[in-house]
Amino acid sequence: MINDFIDTVFKRIVALNSLYDLNSIPHSDAFFRDTEFLFGLSTYELDIIIKILNESHKIFIMEISREEYDSKKEKIYGYVDTDILNVEKLQSVFHRGLIYEYERVYNNRKGVHLIIKELMPNLKSISNSIMGILLNKVVMLDSYIYFLQKNQKEYTEEWKNEHLQQQIAMYESIFKKGSNNDKNREKNDIGKEEDTARPIRAVDSPLMEDFTELVTKGAIARVLQIYGVVFFFRVHLRNYKFSYLSQVIDTGVIDRKNDLLMVREMLKKVKENINKDKELEKYYDDIMSLDIKISRSMSSSKK
């Protein structure tokens, strides 16, 4: 399971990087929040996944802004795929962004290297401004390209994949332990209502409820394109989101028979566990409704 989550988080970073605009380096605060809400991962689990990706040289982690104790702002990091072509494209984007921002602020157009030379001595004082953040990203991206060119052997796909498996083996038991601790904390939080209430998960938050209410074919199609049908359903089945998955089926976005067959097999395993899992029993009607909708979709699906 950890392999699937690692792959999904990595693909999410690559997809955001590939926007190639000034928002294409995901910031840790928004990235963690959105990923937790979308896939039910805890902060603890995401921390481990990010460490695994960084230590296996799949991503770079850059400091975006420092912690501010007075205003209680936490340190923010950015994530960049280590593929050199991707970094070069991002470098070009942020070079242009810094030039335009400098011209907007100072009404004077300069080349990126002159801007860096001028502003670097004062980076600390402007670090949390738009100019400071752009400057920091430009300097870091320039450093990454130099670093990748000097250390090519450690950034081949073979090296990264080999060390990724080593990192997974090292962290897997910790990952499971953290997940179990989260579940235990959830049970303690529920207290006397444990027999009647659902486990509290990130996907049960008000923000996730807002997300699930906005089920549109276009939005779901984009999510499925990045993460795939199987993983998307596995995560939501795991979190008892049967009603939400019914809405997804209703959009008609999943229209290939092979995809629907895989989804039906996954739901079949859930149905087999209904009598063994008291929590699942509460969603019997939703599960049966989802099963019927999948069967109907299969009758009109593409090959």
N, C-alpha and C positions, 0 to 999 in steps of 0.2 A: 504493500500500500504506500509506503514512504516513497518508493520509486515513482509512482504515479503523481504524487503531490509535488515532488521535486521537479519532474518533467513539466508539470502544469505551471508552477511558479516561474520556471526558467522561460517557458514559451510566452508567458505573460510579459516578462521583462523584455524579451526580444521583440514582441509585437508592439510594445509601447516605444521602444527605441526606434523601430522602423517607421514611425510616424514622420520622422525627420523634420520636426519643427521644434520650437523652443520649449515645448512640453514633453519632449520625447525621452527625457531622463526622469524616470519615476522617482518621486520623493518618498522616503520611508513612511512618513505619517499617513499620507493618502493611500499609498500602496498597501500597507498593512491593513488599514481600515477596510478598503474595498475587497481585498483578498479574503480577509476573515469573514466578511459578510456574505461573499459569493460562494465560498467553499467550506465554511464551517471550521476552518483551521483556527487554532488558538495562537495568541502572540508567541507563546513558548515554542510551538511547533514551527511557526514561521521563522523565528530567530534561528532555530537549528537548520532549517532548509537554506536560509540565506548564508549561514556559515559554511555549509557543505558546498554550495555553489561557488562561494568565494575561494575556499581552500582547495577546491579541485580546478581552479582557474577558469571556471565557466563565466564568472562575472567579476567586474571590478566594483568596489564600494568606495564612493567618494564622499567626503564631508561637504554637505551643502551649507549648513549654518550651525553655529555653535550654540551650546546650551546657554540660556539666559535665566539665571536664578531669580532675578528681581521680578521678571514678568512671567516666570514659571514656564518658559518655552523649552521644550526638549530639543536635544540635538537632532538634526535631520540629515539623513544620508541619501545618496542617489545611487542607482544601480545601472551598470552598463555591460552589455554583452561584450566578451573579449575578442570577438571576431574583428580582425584588423580593418576589413572593408567597412564594417559597421561603424567602428570608431572614427575612421577617416571621414565618413559621411556626416557623422555627428559633429566632428571638428569643424567641417565646412559650415554647417548650420549655425553653430555657436560663434564662430568667427564673425559671420555676417551679423548675427544678433548683437554682438558686442559693439561692432562698428556703428550700427544704426542707433543703439542706445546712447553711445558716446556723443554722436552727432545731435541727437535729440536733447541731451542734457546741456552740452557745452556749445551747441550751434557751430561745431567745427568738425570737419571730417578728417580722420586720420586712419592710417593703416593699423592693423591689429597689433603688430609688434611694437609700434610706437605707443599705442594705448597701454599695452601691458607694462612697458618700461615706465610710463608715467604714473600709472595707478598702483602698481604692485607695492611700492613703499607704504601706501596708505590703505592697503587691503583690509587691515583689521578694523579701521574706522568705518569702512563702507561694506563690511562683510555681509550684512543682512539686507542691504539695499538691492534693487534689481541689478544695478551696475555691478555691485560686489559679487552677487551670485553668478552673473554671467561671466565675469572675470575669472572667478574661481573655477567654473566649469571649463572655460577655455584653457586655462593653465593645466588643469588635470588631464583633459583630453590630449593636449600636446604631450604631456608626460607619458600617458598610456601608449601613444604611438611609438615614442622613443623606446619605451620599455619593451613593447611587443617585438620591435625590430631587433633589440639586443638579446631577447630571450625566446627566440622562435621555438626552440625545442619543447619548452614547457607550455606552449599554447597550441600545439597540434591537437587535432581531434582525438588521436590515439592516446596521447598523454592525459588529456582532460578526462576521457572516458575511463581510463584505467584508474586514475586517482579519484574519480567520482565514486566508483565502486568501493574503493578503499575507505572513503569517507562515510559512505552509507553503512558499511559494515561496522565502522567505529561508533557511529551515532545512533544506529537503529535501536539498540536497547534503551538508550537515553530517551529517544523519541517516544517509544512505547511507554516508558515509565512516566514521562511528562503527560501523555494522553490519559493514562490511568489516573494520575493525580488530578487532572482537570475534571475527570468524571466523578472522582470521589468528592472534590470540592463542590461540584454541582449537586450531588446528593445531599451533602451537608447543608447547602443553601436552601434546598427545598424543605427540609425539616419534616414537620408533621404532615405536610401535604404531599409527601413523596408518593403515596399510593394513588393519588388522583391527578397529580400535575405531571406535565411533560418535563423531561430533563431540559434545563436551561442551556441553550447553545447560542453561539454568535448569530446563527441564521434565524433565531427567534426574536431578534431585536427589532424595534420599531423601524429602523432604517431598512432592514431586510424585508419587512412587511411591505414597505413602500415599493421596494424593488419588485417583489413578486406580484404586486398589483399592476405593474406596468409591463405586462407580457405582450410584446408586439413581435410580429414575425421578423422584422428587420433587426431588432435588438437581440433576439434569441439566435438568429442566424449568425450574427457576428460572434457571439459567445461560442456557439458550436463549431464555428470555423477554427477558432483558436484552440479549444480544448477537446473537441470531439464529442460525439453523442454518448459513447460508453462512459467516459469519465464524468460527464455532466450528469447523467442519470445516476451513476453510482453514488456520487456525493449527495444528491438530493434524496435518493432512496434511503441512504444511511441516516439522513436527518428528518425522516418521516414527512417529506414534502410531497406527498402523493397528490394532494389537491392542486398544488402548483404545477406538478408535472402533467396533470390532466389539462391544465390551461395551455401548457406548451404544446401538447398533442393537438389541441383544438386549433392552434394557429396554422397547422398543416406544414410547418417548416421541416419536420422530419417526414420525408415522403419516399424514402428508399426502403424497399422491402427488407434488405439485409440489415439495415439499421434497426428497423422495427422488430425484426426477429431477435436481434441481440437484446433489445430492450425488454421484449416479452420474456426471454430466458432469465434475465436479471430479476424481473418481477416475479417470475415463477418461484425462484429461490426464496424471495421474500414471503410469498404465500405459504410455502412449505414450513416456514418458521412461525406462522401466526399462533399456533397452539402452544408454542414453546416460549413465546415472548409476550408478556402481559402488555407491554407498551404497544406492540403491533395490533393487538386485539382491539384497541381503542380506535384504530384507523381501518377497521375491516371494510366498512362501506366505501371509504375513499380508495382503498386498494382494489376492490372489485370494480368500482367505476373506472379507474385507470385501466384495468385489464380489458374492460369492454371497449374503451376508446381506442386502445392499441389494436385490438382485433379488427375494429371497424376501419381504422386507418390502413391496416394491411390489405384489406379487400380492394382498396382503391389506390394502393401505392405503386410507385415505379419499380421496375426490376432492378 
